[in-house]
Amino acid sequence: MRLLLMSDTHLPKRAKRLPGQLLAELPHADVVFHAGDWVDTATLDLLESRSRRLVGVHGNNDGPDLRARLPEVAYAELDGLRFGVVHETGPAQGREARCAARFPDLDVLVFGHSHIPWDTVAPGGLRLLNPGSPTDRRRQPHCTYLTATLTDGALTDVTLWRLPQR
């Protein structure tokens, strides 16, 4: 099972559209995760129409239209792994322990907000993944997203994709 993870698209404020490289991944993804800060409903509509399965949440920059359609926290069980998606996880310091305590029944937590790619494992085994942003690199050298493979209950081939400068 192929996974595509993104967050913090901030359209159309930070970019006019999603990058072509990211859009080209959609037909290959069995599940698409978006960890909030869509900003516009058109991006949600686009991903809903092009994704086999979309698991998304609203973020702090998302208005009432998006909040009406998306939860604050979303859950999905895929191939025996329990996934959660949330936008904000607080400061980097202590994140693993804080998230492990807040989400004790999860195997993988996908989060956004910081625009900083993140891949760590908390004590107890919770894997935390932040794909960064495909449209707003902030203080990062590149805009980014993640892909991963899920096979026989194992998350493998987690790859951070760096997009070309625009």
GIHUSUL-V57977 format. One record per helix or strand of 3 or more residues. SS is the DSSP state (2 for helix, 1 for strand). FROM is the first residue (numbers start at 0). TO is the last residue. If there is no record, write none. Layout:
{{SS/FROM/TO} {SS/FROM/TO}}
This chain:
{{1/1/5} {2/19/27} {1/30/33} {2/40/49} {1/53/56} {2/63/68} {1/72/77} {1/80/85} {2/94/101} {1/107/110} {1/117/120} {1/126/129} {1/143/150} {1/153/161}}
